[in-house]
Amino acid sequence: MAPFKSCTVAARVLLAVALAVAVPAAPASADTETRCTELPSRPPGGVRIEVAEVVRNRDDLGRFCRIAGTISPDIRFEMRAPTRDWNRRFLLSGCGGYCGELITERKGYSNSINYALKRGYAAATTDSGHRGNAIDTTWAHNNPDLEKLFAIDWVPLAAAASRALLERLYGRNERFSYFAGCSNGGRTAAKIAQEYPSLFDGIASGCGAFNLANAAVQGVWLDRTLVDSEGNLILRENKLPLLATAVRNRCDGLDGLVDGIVSDPFACDFDPGDLQCDIGTDEPDCLTAAEVSEVRALHDGARDSAGLRLHAGLPRGSEHYWGRWLIGPTAGGEPHVKDLGSNYLRYMGFEQDPGAAYHSRDFDLDRDIPKLAGMARLYNATNPDLRGLQRAGGKLLMYHGLADALVVPQESIDYFESVVEEFGSLVVVNAFFRLFLIPGADHCWGVTGHAPDLFDPLQVLEQWVEQGVPPDRIEASQHAQVGERIGVGPLLRTRPLCSYPQRARYTGAGNPDSAENFVCVPGS
């Protein structure tokens, strides 16, 4: 394929339309597996197919056609489609972080395709149009075309190319189409609902990083908050179990049931000062004065020098995940949230990229935030006007872990409430958009097993889109063991997730480990 060339948004959309409508359907009598292997010799326009093979012995995925290649301008993709018993559903998956990778074997429900393939879907994933990894942004340096692709432009191109391939493979198109993504994939999902509301029948948006500029500001603030004047971590991982246990002991029972889960972090009034060590001591069973101060700041959220809040605080009940996101290093040597913030500022956040020499400590929280506004308009998915989705008859399912320490749940709550305010009616909004908060859940199922948090978002969307059954409650499960972002082993308990602003409450009778003994009640 020729190197990437600049093209306008309008040109890309025209290409997408051409891909969707100009591809002749393959004869209905042709054998699907034969058509699969013949795809490289007859690709749709704008698609280069490098691999088209029938896979027969892959775990429990069944027989499927694996198609891999590139979509113009240079979007790497892979599609997996059943060669038998296709259910005429299609899923396009989002990608996490700053994308850049083609992750086809990702486990579980977060930015994955295999779980949909197992359900009989044809499913596709992409790298969003550039090469890198989830924390890398060097690809964006002085490259507005790639930035536009990442922001949203890759989606209509990938959707159109996928539909053209389905017509070639099956001789017919899908009956129902879905998009699902978490984290950045959740941002992409929300942006589709806002800018391409007719593209999919159902959209699942998980733990969405809707405001990338605000996330970068949080990273800048954390860079100052997590370390002392010599650059050493103040709060260390060995203190997190103590802190997490103390928060649970204080706030676990606020929902009327002691179950190891802080179900209402917003009502939790835990103060880390209760754990403070004697002056001049630092023991494993207490927090130093500096650690107490840091925990208070993390719970409170980022502020500028005048005390103005810049970012919501970390939810109480998320402390056992702080090692993964805030304190533990990535391959780049920094905690995830700091790497993500710094790299955004170097190559994506400003209209003129400062480059590799720029450090988050160069960013002035009092003066520099307005400088991020220009690029934020490109990336952010914060527009509350979803009338296009309402008119199109699409459905938006949004979910967020209440113990998410990377993208705080307040992001999804604030967005949902802004949509309700825009429409002036919760009832009207709930007809096409629902939010579910998951007590005790980490970011995008990064760590499972601490609470009932597992559910299949596609199954929920199918019932809503295809059967007209809106999800008032979703049953989530917790298992004795966990694999990579998916539950395994014996089932421990189930709980209902309630359509926001409702929340689950135990009836007081029956097994508290069974969802049937909970009801959804109005939130306080």
C-alpha positions as CSV (number, residue, x, y, z in Angstrom):
1,M,0.0,0.0,0.0
2,A,1.2,3.5,-0.8
3,P,2.3,5.7,2.1
4,F,-0.4,7.6,4.0
5,K,-1.7,10.6,2.1
6,S,-3.7,13.5,3.4
7,C,-7.4,13.3,2.7
8,T,-10.3,15.4,4.0
9,V,-13.0,14.1,6.3
10,A,-15.5,14.6,3.5
11,A,-13.4,12.4,1.2
12,R,-13.1,9.7,3.8
13,V,-16.9,9.6,4.3
14,L,-17.4,9.4,0.5
15,L,-15.0,6.5,0.4
16,A,-16.9,4.9,3.3
17,V,-20.2,5.2,1.4
18,A,-18.7,3.8,-1.8
19,L,-17.3,0.8,0.1
20,A,-20.7,0.2,1.7
21,V,-22.9,0.4,-1.5
22,A,-20.7,-0.3,-4.5
23,V,-19.6,-3.9,-3.8
24,P,-21.6,-6.6,-5.7
25,A,-22.8,-9.4,-3.5
26,A,-21.3,-12.8,-4.0
27,P,-23.7,-15.5,-5.3
28,A,-25.7,-17.0,-2.5
29,S,-24.9,-20.5,-3.6
30,A,-21.2,-20.1,-3.3
31,D,-19.5,-22.0,-0.5
32,T,-18.5,-19.6,2.4
33,E,-15.1,-21.3,3.0
34,T,-14.2,-21.1,-0.7
35,R,-15.2,-17.4,-0.8
36,C,-13.0,-16.8,2.2
37,T,-9.9,-18.1,0.6
38,E,-10.7,-16.3,-2.7
39,L,-11.0,-12.9,-1.0
40,P,-7.4,-11.7,-1.7
41,S,-8.1,-12.0,-5.5
42,R,-11.3,-9.9,-5.3
43,P,-11.1,-7.4,-2.4
44,P,-13.5,-4.5,-2.1
45,G,-12.3,-1.1,-3.2
46,G,-10.0,0.5,-0.7
47,V,-9.1,-2.8,1.1
48,R,-5.9,-4.7,0.8
49,I,-6.2,-8.3,2.0
50,E,-3.0,-9.9,3.2
51,V,-4.5,-13.0,4.9
52,A,-7.7,-14.9,4.2
53,E,-7.8,-18.3,5.7
54,V,-10.2,-20.8,7.2
55,V,-9.4,-21.6,10.8
56,R,-10.7,-24.9,12.0
57,N,-9.1,-25.8,15.3
58,R,-8.9,-22.8,17.6
59,D,-10.0,-23.4,21.1
60,D,-13.8,-23.1,21.2
61,L,-14.1,-20.4,18.5
62,G,-15.6,-22.8,15.9
63,R,-14.7,-22.7,12.2
64,F,-14.1,-19.1,11.1
65,C,-12.7,-17.1,8.2
66,R,-9.8,-15.0,9.3
67,I,-9.3,-11.9,7.2
68,A,-6.4,-9.5,7.8
69,G,-5.0,-6.5,5.9
70,T,-5.4,-2.8,5.6
71,I,-8.1,-0.3,4.9
72,S,-7.3,2.9,3.0
73,P,-5.6,5.1,4.0
74,D,-3.6,2.7,6.2
75,I,-5.8,1.2,8.9
76,R,-4.7,-2.3,9.9
77,F,-7.6,-4.6,10.6
78,E,-8.6,-8.2,11.3
79,M,-12.0,-9.7,10.8
80,R,-13.2,-13.1,12.1
81,A,-16.4,-14.5,10.6
82,P,-18.1,-17.9,11.2
83,T,-18.0,-20.1,8.2
84,R,-21.1,-21.9,9.5
85,D,-24.2,-20.5,11.2
86,W,-23.5,-16.8,11.0
87,N,-26.2,-15.1,13.1
88,R,-26.2,-12.1,10.7
89,R,-24.8,-9.8,13.4
90,F,-21.7,-7.7,13.1
91,L,-19.4,-6.2,15.8
92,L,-16.8,-3.5,15.4
93,S,-14.5,-3.3,18.4
94,G,-12.9,-0.2,19.9
95,C,-9.3,-0.1,21.2
96,G,-7.8,1.1,24.5
97,G,-5.3,3.8,25.4
98,Y,-3.9,5.4,22.2
99,C,-4.5,2.2,20.2
100,G,-1.8,1.5,17.6
101,E,-2.0,-2.3,18.0
102,L,-4.0,-5.0,16.4
103,I,-5.0,-7.1,19.5
104,T,-7.0,-10.0,18.2
105,E,-6.6,-12.4,21.1
106,R,-7.7,-10.1,23.9
107,K,-9.7,-12.0,26.5
108,G,-13.0,-11.1,28.0
109,Y,-15.4,-8.3,26.9
110,S,-13.2,-5.2,26.8
111,N,-12.1,-4.1,23.3
112,S,-12.3,-7.8,22.2
113,I,-13.8,-9.8,19.3
114,N,-13.5,-13.5,20.2
115,Y,-16.4,-13.4,22.7
116,A,-18.6,-12.1,19.9
117,L,-17.3,-14.7,17.5
118,K,-18.3,-17.4,20.0
119,R,-21.8,-16.0,19.9
120,G,-22.0,-16.4,16.1
121,Y,-21.0,-12.8,15.2
122,A,-18.7,-11.6,12.5
123,A,-16.4,-9.3,14.3
124,A,-13.6,-6.9,13.4
125,T,-10.9,-4.9,15.2
126,T,-8.4,-2.3,14.0
127,D,-5.3,-0.3,15.1
128,S,-7.3,3.0,14.4
129,G,-4.9,3.9,11.7
130,H,-1.4,4.1,13.2
131,R,1.4,1.9,14.7
132,G,2.4,2.0,18.3
133,N,1.1,0.7,21.7
134,A,-1.5,1.8,24.2
135,I,0.7,4.5,25.8
136,D,2.7,5.7,22.7
137,T,1.7,8.9,21.0
138,T,4.9,9.6,18.9
139,W,2.9,8.7,15.7
140,A,0.8,11.9,16.2
141,H,3.8,14.2,16.1
142,N,2.9,17.0,13.6
143,N,0.5,14.6,11.9
144,P,-3.0,16.0,11.9
145,D,-4.3,13.3,9.5
146,L,-3.5,10.5,11.9
147,E,-4.9,12.5,14.8
148,K,-8.2,12.8,12.9
149,L,-8.2,9.1,12.2
150,F,-7.6,8.3,15.8
151,A,-10.3,10.8,17.0
152,I,-13.1,9.1,15.1
153,D,-12.5,9.0,11.3
154,W,-11.3,5.4,11.3
155,V,-14.8,4.2,12.4
156,P,-16.9,4.8,9.3
157,L,-14.1,3.6,7.1
158,A,-13.7,0.3,9.0
159,A,-17.5,-0.2,9.3
160,A,-17.9,0.3,5.5
161,A,-15.0,-2.0,4.6
162,S,-16.2,-4.7,7.0
163,R,-19.7,-4.6,5.5
164,A,-18.3,-4.9,2.0
165,L,-16.3,-7.9,3.1
166,L,-19.4,-9.5,4.7
167,E,-21.2,-9.2,1.4
168,R,-18.3,-10.8,-0.4
169,L,-18.1,-13.6,2.2
170,Y,-21.8,-14.4,2.7
171,G,-23.5,-12.9,-0.3
172,R,-25.6,-10.8,2.1
173,N,-25.2,-8.2,4.7
174,E,-25.8,-8.2,8.4
175,R,-29.2,-7.7,10.0
176,F,-27.9,-6.0,13.1
177,S,-24.7,-4.1,13.8
178,Y,-23.0,-3.2,17.0
179,F,-20.0,-1.2,18.3
180,A,-18.4,-2.0,21.7
181,G,-15.4,-0.3,23.4
182,C,-13.9,0.4,26.8
183,S,-11.7,3.3,28.0
184,N,-10.6,5.0,24.8
185,G,-12.9,2.5,23.1
186,G,-15.6,3.9,25.4
187,R,-14.8,7.4,24.2
188,T,-15.0,6.3,20.6
189,A,-18.4,4.7,21.3
190,A,-19.8,7.9,22.8
191,K,-18.3,9.9,19.9
192,I,-20.0,7.5,17.4
193,A,-23.3,8.2,19.2
194,Q,-22.7,11.9,18.9
195,E,-21.3,12.1,15.3
196,Y,-22.3,8.9,13.5
197,P,-25.6,8.0,15.2
198,S,-26.9,5.9,12.2
199,L,-23.8,3.8,11.8
200,F,-24.7,1.0,14.3
201,D,-27.9,-0.3,15.8
202,G,-26.4,-0.6,19.3
203,I,-23.4,0.9,21.0
204,A,-21.7,-0.2,24.2
205,S,-19.5,2.5,25.9
206,G,-17.5,1.3,28.9
207,C,-15.4,3.4,31.4
208,G,-15.1,6.1,28.7
209,A,-12.3,8.6,28.7
210,F,-14.6,11.2,27.2
211,N,-12.3,14.2,27.9
212,L,-8.7,13.4,27.0
213,A,-7.5,16.9,27.8
214,N,-8.9,16.6,31.3
215,A,-7.3,13.2,31.7
216,A,-3.9,14.7,30.8
217,V,-4.5,17.5,33.4
218,Q,-5.1,14.7,36.0
219,G,-1.8,13.1,34.9
220,V,0.1,16.4,35.4
221,W,-1.4,16.9,38.8
222,L,-0.6,13.3,39.8
223,D,3.0,13.9,38.7
224,R,3.3,16.5,41.4
225,T,1.1,14.7,44.0
226,L,2.5,11.1,44.0
227,V,6.1,12.0,44.7
228,D,8.1,14.1,47.2
229,S,10.5,16.9,46.5
230,E,13.2,14.3,45.6
231,G,11.0,12.4,43.2
232,N,10.4,9.4,45.4
233,L,6.9,7.9,45.7
234,I,5.2,9.0,48.9
235,L,2.6,6.3,49.1
236,R,4.0,2.8,48.4
237,E,2.3,-0.4,47.3
238,N,2.9,-2.1,50.6
239,K,0.5,0.4,52.3
240,L,-2.4,-0.2,49.9
241,P,-3.9,-3.3,51.6
242,L,-4.0,-1.4,54.9
243,L,-5.7,1.5,53.3
244,A,-8.2,-0.5,51.2
245,T,-9.2,-2.6,54.3
246,A,-9.8,0.6,56.4
247,V,-12.0,2.1,53.7
248,R,-14.1,-1.0,53.4
249,N,-14.4,-1.3,57.2
250,R,-15.7,2.3,57.2
251,C,-18.1,2.3,54.2
252,D,-18.9,-1.3,53.2
253,G,-22.2,-1.4,55.2
254,L,-23.6,2.0,53.9
255,D,-25.9,0.0,51.5
256,G,-27.2,-2.1,54.4
257,L,-25.1,-5.2,53.6
258,V,-21.6,-6.0,54.7
259,D,-20.2,-7.8,51.6
260,G,-16.7,-6.5,51.1
261,I,-17.8,-3.9,48.5
262,V,-18.0,-0.2,48.8
263,S,-21.2,0.2,46.8
264,D,-21.7,4.0,47.4
265,P,-18.3,5.7,47.3
266,F,-19.9,9.1,47.1
267,A,-21.5,8.7,50.5
268,C,-18.2,7.3,52.1
269,D,-16.7,9.7,54.6
270,F,-13.5,7.8,55.3
271,D,-10.6,10.0,56.5
272,P,-7.1,8.5,56.2
273,G,-6.1,10.5,59.3
274,D,-7.6,7.7,61.3
275,L,-4.6,5.6,60.2
276,Q,-1.9,8.2,60.9
277,C,1.2,6.9,62.7
278,D,2.7,8.5,65.8
279,I,4.9,11.4,65.0
280,G,8.3,10.3,63.7
281,T,7.3,6.7,63.0
282,D,6.6,4.7,59.9
283,E,5.1,1.3,60.6
284,P,3.3,-1.2,58.2
285,D,0.0,-0.8,60.1
286,C,-0.2,3.0,59.8
287,L,0.2,5.9,57.4
288,T,2.8,8.7,57.8
289,A,1.6,12.3,57.8
290,A,2.8,12.7,54.2
291,E,0.9,9.5,53.2
292,V,-2.2,10.8,54.9
293,S,-2.0,14.1,53.1
294,E,-1.5,12.3,49.7
295,V,-4.5,10.0,50.2
296,R,-6.7,13.0,51.1
297,A,-5.6,14.8,48.0
298,L,-6.2,11.7,45.8
299,H,-9.7,11.3,47.2
300,D,-10.4,15.0,46.8
301,G,-9.1,15.4,43.2
302,A,-6.9,17.7,41.2
303,R,-7.0,21.4,42.0
304,D,-5.1,24.5,40.8
305,S,-3.1,26.8,43.1
306,A,-6.3,28.8,43.9
307,G,-8.1,25.6,45.0
308,L,-10.3,25.4,41.9
309,R,-11.2,21.7,41.2
310,L,-9.8,20.5,37.9
311,H,-10.6,16.8,38.0
312,A,-12.8,14.6,40.2
313,G,-11.1,12.6,42.9
314,L,-10.5,8.9,43.0
315,P,-13.5,7.0,44.3
316,R,-13.2,5.6,47.9
317,G,-13.2,1.8,47.5
318,S,-10.7,1.9,44.6
319,E,-7.6,1.8,46.7
320,H,-6.7,-1.9,46.0
321,Y,-6.4,-0.9,42.3
322,W,-4.1,2.1,42.9
323,G,-1.0,-0.1,42.5
324,R,-2.0,-1.1,39.0
325,W,-2.8,2.4,37.7
326,L,-1.1,5.0,39.9
327,I,1.9,3.5,41.6
328,G,3.0,0.5,39.6
329,P,5.2,1.3,36.6
330,T,4.5,0.5,33.0
331,A,7.1,-0.6,30.5
332,G,8.0,3.0,30.1
333,G,8.9,3.3,33.8
334,E,6.0,5.5,34.9
335,P,2.5,4.7,36.3
336,H,-0.1,4.3,33.6
337,V,-1.9,7.5,34.3
338,K,1.3,9.6,34.3
339,D,2.5,8.0,31.0
340,L,-0.8,8.6,29.3
341,G,-0.9,12.2,30.4
342,S,2.7,13.1,29.6
343,N,2.5,11.5,26.1
344,Y,-0.7,13.2,25.3
345,L,0.9,16.6,26.1
346,R,4.0,15.9,24.0
347,Y,2.4,14.9,20.8
348,M,-1.4,15.3,20.8
349,G,-2.7,17.9,23.3
350,F,-1.4,21.1,21.8
351,E,-2.0,22.5,18.3
352,Q,1.8,22.8,18.0
353,D,3.4,19.7,19.4
354,P,6.2,20.4,21.9
355,G,7.8,17.0,21.4
356,A,9.9,14.6,23.4
357,A,11.6,17.2,25.5
358,Y,8.4,18.3,27.1
359,H,7.7,17.0,30.6
360,S,4.4,17.2,32.5
361,R,6.2,19.4,35.0
362,D,6.5,22.0,32.3
363,F,2.7,22.3,32.2
364,D,1.3,25.1,34.3
365,L,-2.1,24.1,35.9
366,D,-3.0,27.7,36.3
367,R,-2.3,29.0,32.8
368,D,-1.9,26.2,30.3
369,I,-5.3,24.4,30.4
370,P,-6.9,26.8,27.8
371,K,-4.1,25.9,25.4
372,L,-5.6,22.3,25.2
373,A,-9.0,23.5,24.0
374,G,-8.3,23.4,20.3
375,M,-7.3,19.7,20.1
376,A,-9.8,18.8,22.8
377,R,-12.6,19.7,20.3
378,L,-11.2,17.0,18.0
379,Y,-10.9,14.2,20.5
380,N,-13.5,14.8,23.2
381,A,-16.8,13.0,23.2
382,T,-18.8,15.3,25.5
383,N,-21.6,16.7,23.3
384,P,-24.8,15.9,25.1
385,D,-27.0,16.4,22.0
386,L,-27.9,12.8,21.1
387,R,-31.0,13.7,19.0
388,G,-29.4,12.1,16.0
389,L,-29.2,8.8,17.9
390,Q,-32.7,9.2,19.1
391,R,-34.1,9.8,15.6
392,A,-32.1,6.9,14.2
393,G,-33.5,4.5,16.7
394,G,-30.1,3.5,18.0
395,K,-29.4,2.4,21.6
396,L,-26.5,3.5,23.8
397,L,-25.4,1.3,26.7
398,M,-22.9,2.9,29.0
399,Y,-21.2,1.3,32.0
400,H,-18.5,2.3,34.5
401,G,-16.8,0.6,37.5
402,L,-17.4,2.5,40.7
403,A,-13.9,1.6,41.8
404,D,-12.2,2.7,38.6
405,A,-9.0,4.5,39.5
406,L,-7.9,5.3,36.0
407,V,-11.0,6.9,34.5
408,V,-13.1,7.9,37.4
409,P,-16.8,7.0,37.3
410,Q,-17.8,10.7,37.7
411,E,-16.9,11.0,34.0
412,S,-19.8,8.8,32.9
413,I,-22.1,10.2,35.5
414,D,-21.5,13.8,34.5
415,Y,-22.0,12.9,30.8
416,F,-25.2,11.0,31.4
417,E,-26.6,13.8,33.5
418,S,-25.6,16.4,30.9
419,V,-27.7,14.4,28.3
420,V,-30.7,14.3,30.7
421,E,-30.4,18.1,31.2
422,E,-30.2,18.6,27.4
423,F,-33.4,16.6,26.9
424,G,-35.1,17.7,30.1
425,S,-36.4,14.2,30.9
426,L,-34.8,11.1,32.3
427,V,-37.7,9.0,30.8
428,V,-37.0,10.4,27.3
429,V,-33.3,9.7,27.6
430,N,-33.8,6.2,29.0
431,A,-35.7,5.2,25.9
432,F,-32.3,5.1,24.0
433,F,-29.5,5.7,26.5
434,R,-28.9,3.9,29.8
435,L,-26.0,4.1,32.3
436,F,-25.0,1.3,34.7
437,L,-22.5,1.7,37.5
438,I,-20.7,-1.4,38.8
439,P,-19.9,-1.4,42.5
440,G,-16.4,-2.6,43.3
441,A,-15.4,-2.8,39.6
442,D,-12.0,-1.9,38.2
443,H,-11.3,-0.1,34.9
444,C,-12.5,-2.1,32.0
445,W,-12.3,-5.4,33.9
446,G,-8.5,-4.9,34.2
447,V,-8.7,-6.9,37.5
448,T,-11.8,-9.0,38.1
449,G,-12.9,-11.1,41.0
450,H,-13.3,-8.5,43.8
451,A,-17.0,-8.0,43.1
452,P,-19.8,-9.2,40.8
453,D,-18.8,-7.2,37.8
454,L,-18.9,-9.5,34.7
455,F,-21.6,-9.3,32.1
456,D,-21.8,-9.5,28.3
457,P,-22.7,-6.0,27.0
458,L,-23.7,-7.5,23.6
459,Q,-26.3,-9.7,25.2
460,V,-27.9,-6.7,26.8
461,L,-27.8,-4.7,23.6
462,E,-29.3,-7.6,21.6
463,Q,-32.4,-7.7,23.9
464,W,-32.8,-4.0,23.7
465,V,-32.2,-3.5,20.0
466,E,-33.7,-6.6,18.6
467,Q,-36.5,-7.4,21.1
468,G,-37.3,-3.9,22.3
469,V,-36.6,-4.9,25.9
470,P,-34.8,-1.9,27.7
471,P,-32.4,-3.0,30.4
472,D,-33.8,-1.9,33.8
473,R,-31.3,-4.2,35.5
474,I,-28.3,-6.4,34.4
475,E,-27.2,-9.5,36.2
476,A,-23.4,-9.5,36.9
477,S,-21.4,-12.4,38.2
478,Q,-18.3,-13.0,40.3
479,H,-16.2,-16.1,40.1
480,A,-13.8,-17.9,42.5
481,Q,-10.9,-17.5,40.1
482,V,-10.1,-15.1,37.4
483,G,-8.3,-15.3,34.1
484,E,-7.4,-12.5,31.8
485,R,-10.4,-10.1,32.1
486,I,-12.9,-12.9,32.3
487,G,-14.3,-15.0,35.1
488,V,-13.4,-18.7,35.5
489,G,-14.0,-21.3,38.2
490,P,-17.0,-21.7,40.4
491,L,-19.6,-18.9,40.6
492,L,-19.4,-17.1,43.9
493,R,-22.3,-14.6,43.6
494,T,-24.5,-12.5,41.3
495,R,-25.8,-9.0,41.8
496,P,-28.0,-6.8,39.7
497,L,-26.6,-3.6,38.2
498,C,-29.3,-1.0,38.1
499,S,-30.1,1.6,35.5
500,Y,-28.8,4.9,36.8
501,P,-29.8,6.7,39.0
502,Q,-31.2,3.6,40.6
503,R,-29.0,1.3,42.8
504,A,-29.3,-2.2,44.1
505,R,-30.5,-2.9,47.6
506,Y,-30.8,-6.3,49.4
507,T,-34.3,-7.2,50.3
508,G,-33.2,-8.5,53.7
509,A,-34.4,-12.0,52.9
510,G,-32.8,-14.9,51.0
511,N,-29.2,-15.6,49.9
512,P,-27.3,-12.3,49.7
513,D,-25.1,-13.9,47.0
514,S,-28.0,-14.2,44.6
515,A,-29.2,-11.3,42.4
516,E,-32.8,-12.4,42.8
517,N,-32.8,-11.2,46.4
518,F,-32.0,-7.6,45.4
519,V,-34.2,-4.8,44.1
520,C,-33.4,-1.6,42.3
521,V,-34.4,1.5,44.3
522,P,-34.1,5.2,43.6
523,G,-30.6,6.6,44.2
524,S,-30.1,9.1,46.9
